[in-house]
Amino acid sequence: MHRSAAALARFGLRPAEPIRFKRNDKGRYIVGRVEGIEIDGSITLRDPDGSARSLKPERVEIRRPGSGGRLRWQAVSDVAITWEQLELFEKAPEPEPGPMRRVKIERNHPTLFD
């Protein structure tokens, strides 16, 4: 299991972050804490009783800002896709090396604007 913050960050998660799930996809949501990522890609979490569970990213939700800025629950599978796309914009573009070549304009004859 991968418990490092870097491994969790690839899915857009943070250690001990609140996460919710349903037992057997029935009943009310239960809020637990993120523990790590298993080798098969499932999310390991702790429920309020302290029991460890490993669930698919489609079955668990975390709180993220919505379109209006308000926190709402989103599926981890949706957040992971968005998080990977944001990494494309993480780095600033490289500046061009050295000063640019100066262009000198020579006019031997009058132009329209002279």
CORRA-V533581 format. One record per backbone hydrogen bond with DSSP energy under -1.0 kcal/mol. CO is the residue of the C=O (numbers start at 1). NH is the residue of the N-H. E is the energy in kcal/mol with one decimal. If there is no record, write none. Layout:
[[CO | NH | E] [CO | NH | E]]
This chain:
[[2 | 37 | -2.5] [4 | 8 | -1.9] [5 | 9 | -2.2] [6 | 10 | -1.2] [8 | 11 | -1.3] [8 | 13 | -2.6] [9 | 12 | -1.0] [14 | 17 | -1.6] [17 | 34 | -2.0] [19 | 32 | -4.0] [20 | 61 | -2.3] [21 | 30 | -3.5] [23 | 26 | -1.9] [30 | 21 | -2.0] [32 | 19 | -2.1] [33 | 46 | -2.4] [34 | 16 | -1.8] [36 | 44 | -2.9] [37 | 2 | -3.3] [38 | 41 | -1.5] [42 | 38 | -2.9] [43 | 55 | -2.5] [44 | 35 | -3.1] [44 | 36 | -1.8] [45 | 53 | -2.6] [46 | 33 | -2.2] [47 | 50 | -2.1] [51 | 47 | -2.3] [53 | 45 | -2.8] [55 | 43 | -3.1] [56 | 59 | -1.7] [57 | 77 | -1.0] [60 | 76 | -2.1] [61 | 20 | -2.7] [62 | 74 | -3.0] [64 | 72 | -2.4] [66 | 69 | -1.2] [70 | 66 | -2.8] [72 | 64 | -2.6] [74 | 62 | -2.7] [75 | 79 | -2.0] [76 | 80 | -2.8] [77 | 81 | -1.3] [78 | 82 | -1.9] [79 | 83 | -2.9] [80 | 84 | -2.1] [81 | 85 | -1.6] [82 | 86 | -1.8] [83 | 87 | -1.1] [85 | 88 | -1.2] [86 | 89 | -1.3] [111 | 114 | -1.2]]
